C-alpha cells in the first residue's frame, strides 16, 4: 500500500501527521492532511444523512399513528351518528313517534325520521334507517340494488294522502338479487314529499302521520310511525 493509500486507510491519524512532519515530507503531509479533512467531511455527511433518515423515519411513524387515530375517531363518530339515527338538519326537532316498529323476527331496527313541523309548500324529507342489530350478516332480496321500501302519509282521519312509490324516480327492475347487510351496518334511504296529494293537488295544513315499509325476503316489516304538523 502506498503512502497515500496508507494515509486514507489509517484516516490520517495525528501520529501519522507527526511522522510525516519529522521526516521532512511536508508535501506528503499536506496532501495527507487534505485527504484527512475530506474524509472527516464525508464522515460528517454520512452521520448527518443517518440522523436525517432516523428523524424522517420517526416522523413518518408518528404521522401514521396520528392518521390511524383520526381514522378510528371518524369511524367511531360515524357509527355513533348512524346508531343514534340522527338527521343532520340545523335548528330542527324530530317528529315524535306515535307507534313502534314492527319487524317480526328479523334482527332489524327500522326507523323513519322527519321533522316535527313544516310550513305549507315546504318539501318534506323522510329518512329511512335500516340497521342490522345482530352480529351476523343478513341477506335481503332487492331489485336493482335498491331495497323494496315505501313511505306513506296519512291525514288525521287516516286517509292515504301520498306514497313515495307513486312519486319516486327510482325504477326497480323485475329481476331480484341478494344483498348482504353486515352485522351492525346501517342502510340509509330517503323520500321527498312536495306536499302534493295523490291527484297532484295541494294539501291542507294540519297533523299528518308518516310510516315506512320494507320488503324483507317476501315479508313486509314496518318502521317507527311519526306524527308531524304542517302549518
C-alpha positions, 0 to 999 in steps of 0.5 A: 500500500502506498503512502497515500493509500496508507494515509486514507486507510489509517484516516490520517491519524495525528501520529501519522501527521507527526511522522510525516512532519519529522521526516521532512515530507511536508508535501506528503503531509499536506496532501495527507492532511487534505485527504484527512479533512475530506474524509472527516467531511464525508464522515460528517455527511454520512452521520448527518444523512443517518440522523436525517433518515432516523428523524424522517423515519420517526416522523413518518411513524408518528404521522401514521399513528396520528392518521390511524387515530383520526381514522378510528375517531371518524369511524367511531363518530360515524357509527355513533351518528348512524346508531343514534339515527340522527338527521343532520338538519340545523335548528330542527326537532324530530317528529315524535313517534306515535307507534313502534316498529314492527319487524317480526323476527328479523334482527332489524331496527327500522326507523323513519325520521322527519321533522316535527313541523313544516310550513305549507309548500315546504318539501318534506324529507323522510329518512329511512334507517335500516340497521342490522342489530345482530352480529351476523350478516343478513341477506335481503332480496332487492331489485336493482340494488335498491331495497323494496321500501315505501313511505306513506302519509296519512291525514288525521282521519287516516286517509292515504294522502301520498306514497313515495312509490307513486312519486319516486324516480327510482325504477326497480327492475323485475329481476331480484338479487341478494344483498348482504347487510353486515352485522351492525351496518346501517342502510340509509334511504330517503323520500321527498314529499312536495306536499302534493296529494295523490291527484297532484293537488295541494294539501291542507295544513294540519297533523299528518302521520308518516310510516315506512315499509320494507320488503324483507325476503317476501315479508313486509316489516314496518318502521317507527310511525311519526306524527308531524304538523304542517302549518 
